[in-house]
Each structure stands twice: as structure tokens, then as C-alpha cells.
Amino acid sequence: MCCMASASKAHSPAALAAPVRLYRMVTPDHLCPYGLKALELLQAQGIAFEDHPLETAAAVEAFKRQHGVAATPQIFAAEERIGGYTDLARRLGVTPEKSGERSYRAVVAVFGTALLVAVAADLGVAGFRVVAGFMGVALAFLACLKLMDPGAFRTTFRKYDRLSQQWSRYGHLYPWLELLVGLGILSRLGALPVGVLAIAMGLEGGFSVIKAVYVDKLDLDCACVGGNTRTPLGAVSVLENLMMVLMGVSLLLVARA
């Protein structure tokens, strides 16, 4: 997991005891942005440090277990653990750069554009033309956004998706399955298997979100529009999965007709 660790209070500028060591996620699929921020801050402050990139997901998990931490990056000064990027910035008396504020802007953009495309192109299944066309285009758009940075998507997705936590390959497959469902809705081909797949994905996704948000009370970002956005995980995420279930049911009805 790559995230920004926060500190409860600011520190006055203080020298860091040598050696200073930075551990950050640098995998083929994902370059942790906060690890990069920490590296740039150390360089800007003229602090000599050792850079220890964690180049596989297994290496990241092993590091977190070894040091009892929940996230990377982590900075150490001699035997002291400073913490993450925000902790480092405050320790050095620097105002940490804030990530973007959470909003549903990306979701509104995707679904609004999908609706306009569906209406303009008159897409969809008879009896469900606008709704089905809208969902088909929207799912294709969402899959595309996930595939633009699949590593970032998997990192965010795995924080709350139950199946992905148990079977890591699901995070790799999910964008492609979502694209398959979207294309299936639009083409009306393979209505039965695509409908079953949509229902299964929607039910599993909805259960995972409800468990994370309303049972475990986790405050997380949603991976629905990719792993690089700050979209809140919550009621809208549940609604998206419910709509996928309803589209799956509609496809089953079409298959029986």
C-alpha cells in the first residue's frame, strides 16, 4: 500500500541523524507519488540519504510486516522511524504538499459523458435503450481509466475489495471483465454469460464496499475511476455496483426473450 502518512502535530525544523534511509514503492506497475515527494524533499533540503526502492509487491508487504507499518513510504534517521512524507515534511519545518481534495468530479464526468453518448448515438437494448447504452458506455470508459494505470488501480482496489484481497489476480482481471460487460451490453452478444458476470461482479463489489465503509468504518478512495483519483468510497460506489447488477438482470431477460 502506498499512501501519505499523517502526523498529529507539526515539528520545528530538526536535523536528521545519519544515516537517513528512504523506503518507497517502485514497482513496474506503480511509482508511489508520496515516495517521490519524499525523495524530492530530501534532495531539496540537501540531506544525504539512502534510497531503498521496494520493487515488488512482495517486497512492500515484507517491509510493512518487518517494521509494523501500514503504508509506504517510510523514512528512518539512524534508529528513529520518522514516518511518511507528511511526517518528514513537518519534521523539517516544511509545509507538506496536499493531495487533491476528494470529490465526485471524475464520476460525474464519466457518467455524464456516457449518458450524452448513449442519447446521441441511440445505443442500447430494446426497452432499455438509454439506460443500457449509458451503462455500456460508462463501463467501457471506467475500464479504460483503470487500464491507464493498472498498478495504481490494483493498489487502491485491494484496500477494500474482498475477492482481490484473497485472489490477487482478480485485480489484474477486473478492468478487462468490466470492459467485457460494457461491450456485451452494447453489442447484445453473449447476453446470458455477460449478464451472469455482471451480476456476480456487482454483488461482490457492492458487498466489499458495504463491508469496508459501513462495517469496518474505513475512510478510503474508490478505484472506480482508476487509482489516481480522490473519489470517496461510499454510497455512490454501492449505487454503481447495484446498477451493474440491474444491467446483468436486464441482459438475462434479453437472453430469455
The 8 nearest C-alpha neighbors of each residue, nearest first, counted from 0:
[[1, 70, 154, 71, 2, 69, 59, 155],
 [0, 2, 71, 70, 31, 72, 24, 3],
 [1, 3, 70, 71, 4, 0, 33, 72],
 [2, 4, 33, 84, 83, 5, 85, 1],
 [5, 3, 83, 85, 2, 84, 82, 86],
 [6, 4, 85, 86, 3, 7, 83, 84],
 [5, 7, 86, 8, 85, 4, 9, 89],
 [6, 8, 5, 9, 86, 10, 89, 85],
 [9, 7, 6, 10, 89, 86, 5, 90],
 [8, 10, 89, 11, 90, 7, 6, 92],
 [11, 9, 90, 89, 92, 12, 8, 91],
 [10, 12, 92, 13, 90, 9, 91, 89],
 [13, 11, 91, 92, 90, 10, 14, 89],
 [14, 12, 91, 11, 90, 15, 92, 10],
 [13, 15, 16, 12, 91, 90, 46, 17],
 [16, 14, 76, 17, 13, 19, 77, 18],
 [15, 17, 76, 77, 18, 14, 19, 79],
 [18, 16, 19, 77, 76, 15, 48, 47],
 [17, 19, 77, 76, 16, 20, 48, 49],
 [18, 20, 76, 48, 17, 75, 49, 77],
 [21, 19, 49, 75, 48, 74, 50, 18],
 [20, 22, 74, 50, 51, 73, 49, 23],
 [23, 21, 51, 73, 72, 52, 74, 50],
 [24, 22, 72, 34, 52, 71, 53, 25],
 [23, 25, 53, 31, 52, 30, 26, 54],
 [26, 24, 30, 54, 52, 53, 29, 23],
 [25, 27, 54, 29, 28, 55, 24, 30],
 [28, 26, 29, 25, 54, 30, 55, 150],
 [29, 27, 150, 26, 149, 30, 151, 148],
 [30, 28, 150, 26, 151, 27, 31, 25],
 [29, 31, 25, 24, 32, 26, 28, 27],
 [30, 32, 34, 24, 33, 1, 29, 25],
 [33, 31, 35, 34, 30, 36, 1, 2],
 [34, 32, 36, 35, 31, 84, 37, 3],
 [33, 35, 23, 72, 37, 31, 36, 32],
 [34, 36, 38, 32, 33, 37, 39, 31],
 [37, 35, 33, 39, 34, 38, 40, 32],
 [38, 36, 40, 34, 84, 35, 39, 33],
 [37, 39, 35, 41, 36, 40, 34, 42],
 [38, 40, 42, 36, 37, 41, 43, 35],
 [41, 39, 43, 37, 42, 38, 36, 44],
 [42, 40, 44, 38, 46, 43, 39, 37],
 [41, 43, 39, 45, 40, 44, 46, 38],
 [42, 44, 40, 45, 41, 39, 46, 38],
 [45, 43, 41, 42, 46, 40, 91, 39],
 [46, 44, 42, 43, 41, 47, 40, 48],
 [47, 45, 41, 44, 42, 48, 43, 19],
 [46, 48, 45, 19, 49, 41, 42, 18],
 [49, 47, 19, 20, 46, 50, 18, 21],
 [48, 50, 20, 21, 19, 51, 47, 18],
 [49, 51, 21, 20, 52, 48, 22, 38],
 [50, 52, 22, 21, 49, 53, 23, 20],
 [53, 51, 23, 25, 22, 24, 54, 50],
 [54, 52, 24, 25, 58, 59, 23, 55],
 [53, 55, 26, 25, 52, 24, 58, 56],
 [56, 54, 58, 57, 26, 53, 59, 25],
 [55, 57, 59, 58, 60, 54, 26, 53],
 [58, 56, 60, 55, 59, 61, 54, 62],
 [57, 59, 61, 55, 56, 60, 53, 62],
 [60, 58, 56, 62, 57, 61, 53, 63],
 [59, 61, 63, 57, 62, 58, 64, 56],
 [60, 62, 58, 64, 59, 63, 57, 65],
 [63, 61, 65, 59, 60, 64, 58, 66],
 [62, 64, 68, 60, 66, 65, 61, 67],
 [65, 63, 67, 61, 62, 66, 60, 68],
 [64, 66, 62, 63, 67, 61, 68, 60],
 [67, 65, 63, 64, 68, 62, 61, 69],
 [66, 68, 64, 63, 65, 69, 62, 70],
 [69, 67, 63, 66, 70, 64, 71, 65],
 [68, 70, 63, 67, 71, 0, 64, 1],
 [71, 69, 0, 1, 68, 2, 72, 63],
 [72, 70, 1, 73, 23, 2, 0, 24],
 [71, 73, 23, 34, 83, 22, 70, 33],
 [74, 72, 83, 82, 71, 22, 21, 75],
 [73, 75, 21, 81, 82, 20, 80, 83],
 [74, 76, 80, 20, 81, 79, 19, 77],
 [77, 75, 19, 16, 79, 15, 17, 18],
 [76, 78, 18, 17, 16, 79, 75, 19],
 [79, 77, 76, 80, 75, 16, 18, 17],
 [80, 78, 76, 75, 77, 81, 16, 74],
 [79, 81, 75, 82, 74, 76, 78, 73],
 [82, 80, 74, 75, 79, 87, 86, 76],
 [83, 81, 73, 86, 74, 80, 87, 4],
 [82, 84, 4, 73, 86, 72, 85, 3],
 [83, 85, 87, 37, 86, 33, 3, 88],
 [86, 84, 88, 87, 5, 83, 95, 4],
 [85, 87, 89, 83, 6, 84, 82, 88],
 [88, 86, 90, 84, 85, 89, 83, 91],
 [89, 87, 93, 85, 91, 95, 90, 86],
 [88, 90, 92, 9, 86, 91, 10, 93],
 [89, 91, 10, 87, 88, 92, 12, 86],
 [90, 92, 12, 88, 89, 93, 13, 87],
 [93, 91, 12, 89, 11, 90, 88, 10],
 [94, 92, 88, 89, 91, 95, 90, 12],
 [93, 95, 88, 89, 96, 92, 85, 97],
 [96, 94, 88, 85, 93, 97, 89, 84],
 [95, 97, 94, 98, 85, 36, 88, 93],
 [98, 96, 95, 99, 100, 94, 85, 3],
 [97, 99, 100, 96, 229, 101, 3, 95],
 [100, 98, 101, 97, 229, 228, 102, 96],
 [99, 101, 102, 98, 229, 97, 230, 228],
 [102, 100, 229, 230, 231, 99, 103, 228],
 [101, 103, 230, 104, 100, 229, 231, 105],
 [102, 104, 106, 230, 105, 107, 101, 231],
 [103, 105, 107, 102, 106, 108, 230, 109],
 [106, 104, 108, 107, 103, 109, 224, 230],
 [107, 105, 103, 109, 108, 104, 110, 224],
 [106, 108, 104, 110, 105, 111, 109, 103],
 [109, 107, 105, 111, 106, 110, 112, 104],
 [110, 108, 106, 112, 111, 107, 113, 105],
 [111, 109, 113, 107, 112, 108, 137, 114],
 [110, 112, 108, 114, 113, 109, 107, 115],
 [111, 113, 115, 109, 114, 110, 108, 116],
 [114, 112, 110, 137, 116, 136, 133, 111],
 [113, 115, 133, 117, 111, 112, 116, 110],
 [114, 116, 112, 118, 117, 113, 119, 111],
 [117, 115, 113, 119, 114, 118, 120, 112],
 [116, 118, 132, 133, 114, 122, 120, 115],
 [119, 117, 121, 115, 116, 120, 129, 114],
 [120, 118, 116, 117, 121, 115, 122, 114],
 [119, 121, 117, 122, 118, 116, 115, 132],
 [122, 120, 118, 117, 119, 123, 129, 128],
 [123, 121, 132, 117, 120, 128, 129, 118],
 [124, 122, 128, 132, 131, 185, 129, 127],
 [123, 125, 128, 127, 131, 126, 187, 122],
 [126, 124, 127, 128, 123, 253, 131, 129],
 [125, 127, 128, 124, 123, 129, 131, 130],
 [128, 126, 124, 131, 125, 130, 129, 123],
 [127, 129, 123, 124, 131, 125, 130, 126],
 [128, 130, 132, 131, 133, 127, 123, 117],
 [129, 131, 133, 127, 132, 128, 134, 123],
 [130, 132, 123, 134, 133, 127, 128, 129],
 [133, 131, 123, 122, 117, 135, 129, 134],
 [132, 134, 114, 117, 130, 131, 113, 136],
 [135, 133, 137, 131, 132, 136, 138, 130],
 [136, 134, 181, 132, 184, 138, 185, 137],
 [135, 137, 139, 113, 133, 134, 138, 132],
 [138, 136, 134, 140, 113, 139, 135, 110],
 [137, 139, 181, 141, 135, 140, 136, 134],
 [138, 140, 178, 136, 142, 181, 137, 141],
 [141, 139, 137, 143, 138, 142, 136, 144],
 [142, 140, 138, 144, 143, 139, 224, 137],
 [143, 141, 174, 139, 145, 178, 144, 140],
 [142, 144, 140, 146, 141, 145, 139, 147],
 [145, 143, 141, 147, 225, 142, 146, 224],
 [146, 144, 225, 142, 143, 147, 149, 152],
 [145, 147, 149, 143, 148, 144, 142, 174],
 [146, 148, 144, 145, 149, 143, 225, 142],
 [149, 147, 146, 150, 151, 145, 152, 225],
 [150, 148, 146, 152, 151, 145, 153, 147],
 [151, 149, 28, 29, 153, 152, 148, 154],
 [150, 152, 226, 154, 149, 153, 148, 29],
 [151, 153, 226, 149, 225, 150, 155, 154],
 [154, 152, 156, 150, 170, 155, 151, 157],
 [153, 155, 151, 152, 157, 156, 0, 150],
 [154, 156, 152, 153, 226, 157, 158, 222],
 [157, 155, 153, 222, 158, 154, 160, 152],
 [156, 158, 160, 159, 163, 154, 155, 164],
 [159, 157, 156, 155, 160, 154, 164, 219],
 [158, 160, 157, 211, 156, 161, 207, 208],
 [161, 159, 207, 157, 163, 162, 156, 158],
 [160, 162, 164, 163, 207, 159, 165, 157],
 [163, 161, 165, 164, 160, 166, 169, 203],
 [162, 164, 167, 166, 169, 165, 160, 161],
 [165, 163, 161, 162, 157, 166, 167, 160],
 [164, 166, 162, 163, 167, 161, 169, 160],
 [167, 165, 163, 168, 164, 162, 169, 170],
 [166, 168, 163, 169, 170, 164, 165, 171],
 [169, 167, 171, 170, 166, 172, 163, 173],
 [168, 170, 172, 163, 171, 167, 173, 166],
 [169, 171, 153, 168, 173, 163, 172, 167],
 [172, 170, 168, 169, 173, 153, 174, 167],
 [173, 171, 169, 175, 170, 174, 176, 168],
 [172, 174, 176, 170, 175, 169, 171, 177],
 [175, 173, 142, 177, 176, 172, 145, 178],
 [174, 176, 178, 177, 173, 172, 179, 142],
 [177, 175, 179, 173, 178, 174, 172, 180],
 [176, 178, 174, 180, 175, 179, 142, 173],
 [179, 177, 139, 175, 181, 176, 142, 180],
 [180, 178, 176, 182, 177, 181, 183, 175],
 [179, 181, 183, 177, 178, 182, 193, 184],
 [182, 180, 135, 138, 178, 139, 184, 183],
 [181, 183, 185, 179, 184, 180, 186, 178],
 [182, 184, 180, 186, 181, 185, 187, 188],
 [185, 183, 181, 135, 187, 182, 186, 180],
 [184, 186, 182, 135, 183, 187, 123, 132],
 [185, 187, 183, 188, 184, 182, 123, 189],
 [188, 186, 184, 183, 185, 190, 189, 124],
 [189, 187, 186, 190, 183, 184, 185, 193],
 [188, 190, 191, 192, 193, 187, 183, 194],
 [189, 191, 250, 193, 188, 254, 194, 187],
 [190, 192, 194, 251, 193, 189, 254, 195],
 [193, 191, 195, 194, 189, 190, 196, 251],
 [194, 192, 196, 190, 195, 191, 180, 189],
 [195, 193, 247, 250, 197, 191, 192, 196],
 [194, 196, 192, 198, 193, 197, 247, 199],
 [195, 197, 193, 199, 194, 198, 200, 192],
 [198, 196, 247, 194, 200, 195, 199, 243],
 [197, 199, 244, 247, 201, 195, 196, 200],
 [198, 200, 196, 202, 197, 201, 203, 195],
 [201, 199, 197, 203, 198, 202, 204, 196],
 [200, 202, 240, 244, 204, 198, 243, 199],
 [201, 203, 205, 199, 204, 200, 198, 206],
 [204, 202, 206, 200, 205, 201, 199, 207],
 [205, 203, 201, 207, 206, 202, 200, 240],
 [204, 206, 237, 202, 208, 240, 207, 203],
 [205, 207, 209, 203, 204, 208, 210, 202],
 [208, 206, 204, 160, 210, 205, 209, 161],
 [207, 209, 211, 205, 210, 206, 212, 204],
 [210, 208, 206, 213, 212, 207, 211, 205],
 [209, 211, 214, 207, 208, 212, 213, 206],
 [212, 210, 215, 208, 209, 217, 159, 214],
 [213, 211, 216, 217, 209, 210, 208, 214],
 [212, 214, 209, 216, 210, 215, 211, 217],
 [215, 213, 210, 216, 212, 211, 209, 217],
 [214, 216, 211, 217, 212, 213, 210, 209],
 [217, 215, 212, 213, 214, 211, 218, 210],
 [218, 216, 212, 215, 211, 219, 213, 214],
 [217, 219, 216, 212, 220, 232, 231, 211],
 [220, 218, 232, 217, 231, 221, 158, 159],
 [219, 221, 231, 232, 230, 229, 222, 155],
 [220, 222, 232, 230, 223, 231, 219, 155],
 [221, 223, 225, 226, 156, 224, 155, 152],
 [224, 222, 221, 225, 141, 236, 145, 226],
 [225, 223, 141, 222, 144, 145, 106, 105],
 [226, 224, 145, 222, 152, 144, 223, 227],
 [225, 227, 152, 151, 222, 155, 228, 224],
 [226, 228, 225, 151, 229, 152, 148, 222],
 [229, 227, 230, 226, 225, 224, 105, 222],
 [230, 228, 101, 220, 231, 102, 100, 99],
 [229, 231, 220, 102, 221, 101, 103, 228],
 [232, 230, 220, 221, 233, 101, 229, 219],
 [233, 231, 221, 220, 219, 236, 230, 212],
 [232, 234, 236, 235, 231, 212, 237, 208],
 [233, 235, 237, 236, 238, 232, 209, 208],
 [236, 234, 238, 237, 233, 239, 232, 231],
 [237, 235, 239, 233, 234, 238, 232, 240],
 [238, 236, 234, 205, 240, 235, 239, 241],
 [237, 239, 241, 235, 236, 240, 242, 234],
 [240, 238, 236, 242, 241, 237, 235, 243],
 [239, 241, 201, 243, 237, 205, 242, 238],
 [242, 240, 238, 244, 243, 239, 201, 237],
 [241, 243, 245, 239, 244, 240, 246, 238],
 [242, 244, 240, 246, 201, 241, 245, 197],
 [243, 245, 198, 247, 241, 201, 242, 246],
 [246, 244, 242, 248, 247, 243, 249, 241],
 [247, 245, 249, 243, 248, 244, 242, 250],
 [246, 248, 194, 197, 244, 198, 250, 245],
 [247, 249, 245, 251, 246, 250, 194, 244],
 [248, 250, 246, 252, 251, 247, 245, 253],
 [251, 249, 253, 194, 247, 190, 252, 248],
 [250, 252, 254, 248, 253, 191, 249, 194],
 [251, 253, 249, 255, 250, 254, 256, 248],
 [254, 252, 250, 256, 251, 255, 249, 190],
 [255, 253, 251, 252, 190, 256, 191, 250],
 [254, 256, 252, 253, 251, 191, 250, 190],
 [255, 253, 254, 252, 251, 250, 249, 190]]
